[in-house]
Amino acid sequence: MEKPRFSELYTTHNVGAEHLAVKAGVLVETIDRMLTDRRVFQGQAEKVLTAFSKLTGESCALSNVHVYLLPVNQSEVARIKQEIEDEYTAGRRALHDSAFGVAKHEFITKKMENLQKGMNQLIELVGEDETLFFFKDLEREPKEQGDP
């Protein structure tokens, strides 16, 4: 059985595009793209389908609704993952390194802000599930020699 397209499901419910965009945390242009069967990032599609499910009571996910997705640029994903790893490692080291002194809090805060920015970029490209798996793996990685 073929999955229904998002545009087909949308027409059966009285949900405004702007309202859906706000609930999903995406631009209304994302909703417009999905309604005209144009490609969007996986992370955006997942946010829209989650919000649509909450608003309509229907269970909508990429597994049961067809959405046209943009191909993921794997080199961009790899670059963002490396940046996340670097920020995480630097923040973890600073947490346990007495050489940072007073600037320690500011440094760690900046690293965590950068880490969050990278995580948000990764979510847009590959979705929340894959991003969370990546981050959990990052937390479980064996520490480098000399790390606390």
TORMI-146326 format. One record per residue (C-alpha): y, z, x; residue number from 1; residue in three letters. Coordinates in steps of 0.1 Angstrom, whole numbers, m for minus. Layout:
<atom><y>Y</y><z>Z</z><x>X</x><i>NUM</i><aa>ala</aa></atom>
...
// end
This chain:
<atom><y>0</y><z>0</z><x>0</x><i>1</i><aa>met</aa></atom>
<atom><y>34</y><z>m10</z><x>14</x><i>2</i><aa>glu</aa></atom>
<atom><y>60</y><z>17</z><x>19</x><i>3</i><aa>lys</aa></atom>
<atom><y>92</y><z>13</z><x>m3</x><i>4</i><aa>pro</aa></atom>
<atom><y>124</y><z>5</z><x>15</x><i>5</i><aa>arg</aa></atom>
<atom><y>151</y><z>31</z><x>16</x><i>6</i><aa>phe</aa></atom>
<atom><y>174</y><z>7</z><x>m3</x><i>7</i><aa>ser</aa></atom>
<atom><y>149</y><z>5</z><x>m31</x><i>8</i><aa>glu</aa></atom>
<atom><y>146</y><z>43</z><x>m34</x><i>9</i><aa>leu</aa></atom>
<atom><y>183</y><z>48</z><x>m33</x><i>10</i><aa>tyr</aa></atom>
<atom><y>190</y><z>26</z><x>m63</x><i>11</i><aa>thr</aa></atom>
<atom><y>167</y><z>48</z><x>m85</x><i>12</i><aa>thr</aa></atom>
<atom><y>188</y><z>80</z><x>m78</x><i>13</i><aa>his</aa></atom>
<atom><y>224</y><z>88</z><x>m86</x><i>14</i><aa>asn</aa></atom>
<atom><y>234</y><z>99</z><x>m50</x><i>15</i><aa>val</aa></atom>
<atom><y>267</y><z>87</z><x>m36</x><i>16</i><aa>gly</aa></atom>
<atom><y>267</y><z>72</z><x>m1</x><i>17</i><aa>ala</aa></atom>
<atom><y>295</y><z>95</z><x>10</x><i>18</i><aa>glu</aa></atom>
<atom><y>279</y><z>126</z><x>m4</x><i>19</i><aa>his</aa></atom>
<atom><y>246</y><z>117</z><x>13</x><i>20</i><aa>leu</aa></atom>
<atom><y>263</y><z>110</z><x>46</x><i>21</i><aa>ala</aa></atom>
<atom><y>280</y><z>144</z><x>46</x><i>22</i><aa>val</aa></atom>
<atom><y>248</y><z>162</z><x>37</x><i>23</i><aa>lys</aa></atom>
<atom><y>229</y><z>142</z><x>65</x><i>24</i><aa>ala</aa></atom>
<atom><y>257</y><z>147</z><x>91</x><i>25</i><aa>gly</aa></atom>
<atom><y>260</y><z>110</z><x>97</x><i>26</i><aa>val</aa></atom>
<atom><y>287</y><z>84</z><x>92</x><i>27</i><aa>leu</aa></atom>
<atom><y>288</y><z>66</z><x>58</x><i>28</i><aa>val</aa></atom>
<atom><y>283</y><z>34</z><x>78</x><i>29</i><aa>glu</aa></atom>
<atom><y>248</y><z>46</z><x>86</x><i>30</i><aa>thr</aa></atom>
<atom><y>241</y><z>49</z><x>49</x><i>31</i><aa>ile</aa></atom>
<atom><y>256</y><z>14</z><x>44</x><i>32</i><aa>asp</aa></atom>
<atom><y>234</y><z>0</z><x>71</x><i>33</i><aa>arg</aa></atom>
<atom><y>203</y><z>15</z><x>56</x><i>34</i><aa>met</aa></atom>
<atom><y>212</y><z>2</z><x>21</x><i>35</i><aa>leu</aa></atom>
<atom><y>216</y><z>m33</z><x>34</x><i>36</i><aa>thr</aa></atom>
<atom><y>183</y><z>m31</z><x>54</x><i>37</i><aa>asp</aa></atom>
<atom><y>201</y><z>m32</z><x>88</x><i>38</i><aa>arg</aa></atom>
<atom><y>188</y><z>m12</z><x>118</x><i>39</i><aa>arg</aa></atom>
<atom><y>198</y><z>24</z><x>126</x><i>40</i><aa>val</aa></atom>
<atom><y>187</y><z>49</z><x>152</x><i>41</i><aa>phe</aa></atom>
<atom><y>155</y><z>69</z><x>144</x><i>42</i><aa>gln</aa></atom>
<atom><y>174</y><z>102</z><x>146</x><i>43</i><aa>gly</aa></atom>
<atom><y>200</y><z>90</z><x>121</x><i>44</i><aa>gln</aa></atom>
<atom><y>173</y><z>77</z><x>97</x><i>45</i><aa>ala</aa></atom>
<atom><y>154</y><z>110</z><x>99</x><i>46</i><aa>glu</aa></atom>
<atom><y>186</y><z>130</z><x>90</x><i>47</i><aa>lys</aa></atom>
<atom><y>194</y><z>107</z><x>61</x><i>48</i><aa>val</aa></atom>
<atom><y>158</y><z>109</z><x>47</x><i>49</i><aa>leu</aa></atom>
<atom><y>158</y><z>147</z><x>50</x><i>50</i><aa>thr</aa></atom>
<atom><y>191</y><z>150</z><x>32</x><i>51</i><aa>ala</aa></atom>
<atom><y>180</y><z>124</z><x>6</x><i>52</i><aa>phe</aa></atom>
<atom><y>148</y><z>145</z><x>0</x><i>53</i><aa>ser</aa></atom>
<atom><y>168</y><z>177</z><x>m5</x><i>54</i><aa>lys</aa></atom>
<atom><y>192</y><z>160</z><x>m29</x><i>55</i><aa>leu</aa></atom>
<atom><y>166</y><z>142</z><x>m50</x><i>56</i><aa>thr</aa></atom>
<atom><y>135</y><z>164</z><x>m47</x><i>57</i><aa>gly</aa></atom>
<atom><y>115</y><z>134</z><x>m35</x><i>58</i><aa>glu</aa></atom>
<atom><y>95</y><z>137</z><x>m2</x><i>59</i><aa>ser</aa></atom>
<atom><y>110</y><z>110</z><x>20</x><i>60</i><aa>cys</aa></atom>
<atom><y>102</y><z>106</z><x>57</x><i>61</i><aa>ala</aa></atom>
<atom><y>97</y><z>77</z><x>81</x><i>62</i><aa>leu</aa></atom>
<atom><y>60</y><z>80</z><x>74</x><i>63</i><aa>ser</aa></atom>
<atom><y>64</y><z>70</z><x>37</x><i>64</i><aa>asn</aa></atom>
<atom><y>97</y><z>51</z><x>35</x><i>65</i><aa>val</aa></atom>
<atom><y>104</y><z>19</z><x>53</x><i>66</i><aa>his</aa></atom>
<atom><y>137</y><z>20</z><x>74</x><i>67</i><aa>val</aa></atom>
<atom><y>147</y><z>m7</z><x>99</x><i>68</i><aa>tyr</aa></atom>
<atom><y>150</y><z>11</z><x>132</x><i>69</i><aa>leu</aa></atom>
<atom><y>169</y><z>0</z><x>163</x><i>70</i><aa>leu</aa></atom>
<atom><y>147</y><z>m4</z><x>194</x><i>71</i><aa>pro</aa></atom>
<atom><y>150</y><z>26</z><x>217</x><i>72</i><aa>val</aa></atom>
<atom><y>164</y><z>19</z><x>251</x><i>73</i><aa>asn</aa></atom>
<atom><y>138</y><z>37</z><x>272</x><i>74</i><aa>gln</aa></atom>
<atom><y>160</y><z>38</z><x>304</x><i>75</i><aa>ser</aa></atom>
<atom><y>188</y><z>54</z><x>283</x><i>76</i><aa>glu</aa></atom>
<atom><y>163</y><z>80</z><x>270</x><i>77</i><aa>val</aa></atom>
<atom><y>151</y><z>86</z><x>306</x><i>78</i><aa>ala</aa></atom>
<atom><y>186</y><z>91</z><x>318</x><i>79</i><aa>arg</aa></atom>
<atom><y>195</y><z>116</z><x>291</x><i>80</i><aa>ile</aa></atom>
<atom><y>163</y><z>135</z><x>297</x><i>81</i><aa>lys</aa></atom>
<atom><y>171</y><z>137</z><x>334</x><i>82</i><aa>gln</aa></atom>
<atom><y>206</y><z>150</z><x>326</x><i>83</i><aa>glu</aa></atom>
<atom><y>191</y><z>176</z><x>303</x><i>84</i><aa>ile</aa></atom>
<atom><y>167</y><z>188</z><x>329</x><i>85</i><aa>glu</aa></atom>
<atom><y>194</y><z>190</z><x>355</x><i>86</i><aa>asp</aa></atom>
<atom><y>217</y><z>211</z><x>333</x><i>87</i><aa>glu</aa></atom>
<atom><y>188</y><z>233</z><x>322</x><i>88</i><aa>tyr</aa></atom>
<atom><y>178</y><z>239</z><x>358</x><i>89</i><aa>thr</aa></atom>
<atom><y>213</y><z>246</z><x>370</x><i>90</i><aa>ala</aa></atom>
<atom><y>220</y><z>270</z><x>341</x><i>91</i><aa>gly</aa></atom>
<atom><y>187</y><z>289</z><x>347</x><i>92</i><aa>arg</aa></atom>
<atom><y>194</y><z>292</z><x>384</x><i>93</i><aa>arg</aa></atom>
<atom><y>229</y><z>305</z><x>378</x><i>94</i><aa>ala</aa></atom>
<atom><y>216</y><z>331</z><x>354</x><i>95</i><aa>leu</aa></atom>
<atom><y>196</y><z>347</z><x>382</x><i>96</i><aa>his</aa></atom>
<atom><y>218</y><z>339</z><x>413</x><i>97</i><aa>asp</aa></atom>
<atom><y>242</y><z>367</z><x>423</x><i>98</i><aa>ser</aa></atom>
<atom><y>262</y><z>343</z><x>444</x><i>99</i><aa>ala</aa></atom>
<atom><y>280</y><z>330</z><x>413</x><i>100</i><aa>phe</aa></atom>
<atom><y>299</y><z>362</z><x>407</x><i>101</i><aa>gly</aa></atom>
<atom><y>326</y><z>362</z><x>380</x><i>102</i><aa>val</aa></atom>
<atom><y>325</y><z>324</z><x>375</x><i>103</i><aa>ala</aa></atom>
<atom><y>288</y><z>328</z><x>365</x><i>104</i><aa>lys</aa></atom>
<atom><y>295</y><z>331</z><x>327</x><i>105</i><aa>his</aa></atom>
<atom><y>318</y><z>301</z><x>326</x><i>106</i><aa>glu</aa></atom>
<atom><y>294</y><z>280</z><x>347</x><i>107</i><aa>phe</aa></atom>
<atom><y>264</y><z>288</z><x>325</x><i>108</i><aa>ile</aa></atom>
<atom><y>284</y><z>282</z><x>293</x><i>109</i><aa>thr</aa></atom>
<atom><y>294</y><z>248</z><x>306</x><i>110</i><aa>lys</aa></atom>
<atom><y>258</y><z>239</z><x>315</x><i>111</i><aa>lys</aa></atom>
<atom><y>246</y><z>250</z><x>281</x><i>112</i><aa>met</aa></atom>
<atom><y>273</y><z>229</z><x>264</x><i>113</i><aa>glu</aa></atom>
<atom><y>263</y><z>199</z><x>284</x><i>114</i><aa>asn</aa></atom>
<atom><y>226</y><z>206</z><x>276</x><i>115</i><aa>leu</aa></atom>
<atom><y>235</y><z>206</z><x>238</x><i>116</i><aa>gln</aa></atom>
<atom><y>254</y><z>174</z><x>241</x><i>117</i><aa>lys</aa></atom>
<atom><y>224</y><z>157</z><x>258</x><i>118</i><aa>gly</aa></atom>
<atom><y>200</y><z>171</z><x>232</x><i>119</i><aa>met</aa></atom>
<atom><y>222</y><z>157</z><x>204</x><i>120</i><aa>asn</aa></atom>
<atom><y>222</y><z>123</z><x>222</x><i>121</i><aa>gln</aa></atom>
<atom><y>184</y><z>124</z><x>225</x><i>122</i><aa>leu</aa></atom>
<atom><y>180</y><z>133</z><x>188</x><i>123</i><aa>ile</aa></atom>
<atom><y>200</y><z>102</z><x>179</x><i>124</i><aa>glu</aa></atom>
<atom><y>177</y><z>80</z><x>199</x><i>125</i><aa>leu</aa></atom>
<atom><y>143</y><z>94</z><x>194</x><i>126</i><aa>val</aa></atom>
<atom><y>146</y><z>119</z><x>166</x><i>127</i><aa>gly</aa></atom>
<atom><y>144</y><z>157</z><x>163</x><i>128</i><aa>glu</aa></atom>
<atom><y>106</y><z>161</z><x>167</x><i>129</i><aa>asp</aa></atom>
<atom><y>103</y><z>142</z><x>200</x><i>130</i><aa>glu</aa></atom>
<atom><y>134</y><z>160</z><x>213</x><i>131</i><aa>thr</aa></atom>
<atom><y>120</y><z>194</z><x>204</x><i>132</i><aa>leu</aa></atom>
<atom><y>87</y><z>185</z><x>221</x><i>133</i><aa>phe</aa></atom>
<atom><y>106</y><z>175</z><x>252</x><i>134</i><aa>phe</aa></atom>
<atom><y>126</y><z>207</z><x>253</x><i>135</i><aa>phe</aa></atom>
<atom><y>95</y><z>229</z><x>247</x><i>136</i><aa>lys</aa></atom>
<atom><y>78</y><z>211</z><x>276</x><i>137</i><aa>asp</aa></atom>
<atom><y>109</y><z>216</z><x>297</x><i>138</i><aa>leu</aa></atom>
<atom><y>108</y><z>254</z><x>291</x><i>139</i><aa>glu</aa></atom>
<atom><y>71</y><z>255</z><x>300</x><i>140</i><aa>arg</aa></atom>
<atom><y>74</y><z>235</z><x>332</x><i>141</i><aa>glu</aa></atom>
<atom><y>64</y><z>255</z><x>362</x><i>142</i><aa>pro</aa></atom>
<atom><y>94</y><z>269</z><x>380</x><i>143</i><aa>lys</aa></atom>
<atom><y>103</y><z>255</z><x>414</x><i>144</i><aa>glu</aa></atom>
<atom><y>96</y><z>276</z><x>444</x><i>145</i><aa>gln</aa></atom>
<atom><y>124</y><z>302</z><x>446</x><i>146</i><aa>gly</aa></atom>
<atom><y>133</y><z>300</z><x>409</x><i>147</i><aa>asp</aa></atom>
<atom><y>132</y><z>333</z><x>390</x><i>148</i><aa>pro</aa></atom>
// end
